[in-house]
Amino acid sequence: MKSKILLLAVLMLAGCGGGEQAVTRESSPSANVRGKLKALEAKPIDLVTNCRFKNETGYSGTMSAEIRDGIVKRLSTSVKIPDQGSCNFEWDGFVQRQRLPSIELYNSHDGCTAKIWQQGRQVTVSYSNCAQRCTSSTAFKYVWPVLVDRSRGHCD
């Protein structure tokens, strides 16, 4: 009985492997682009913006940032979350821990972390472990990353 179970397990595992060998270049659309795809080059972020955003639910905020050659000179984000409160992420107390491939800022007083990365024309600013910077204990659960269009300076 044990040998039948073992044989069944081996056959099942054998059926899981090797399937990729049956795929040919002609039958796999991604196979034709494999040689053409290249990793994104890590470049220092440059961003200067003073922007406002608001969506249809009333979620709104402002962001002011100056980043030169991957070094953060100024960063201030304020977010208002309907029925939850507001959060303020000011530059004071943050130390820059990383410049490439993305920026990381850390505040040792409260553990708040800001991460900034770019993808094409878009720069994303996100915060983690920053609930103490909000007016209510639940507000931070509703904070979304801020997206900035570098070419126009607009943010969402």
Helices and strands as residue ranges (DSSP letters): H 2-16, G 19-22, G 29-32, E 47-54, E 60-68, E 71-81, E 85-90, E 94-98, E 103-107, E 113-119, E 122-128, G 131-133, G 139-142, E 146-149
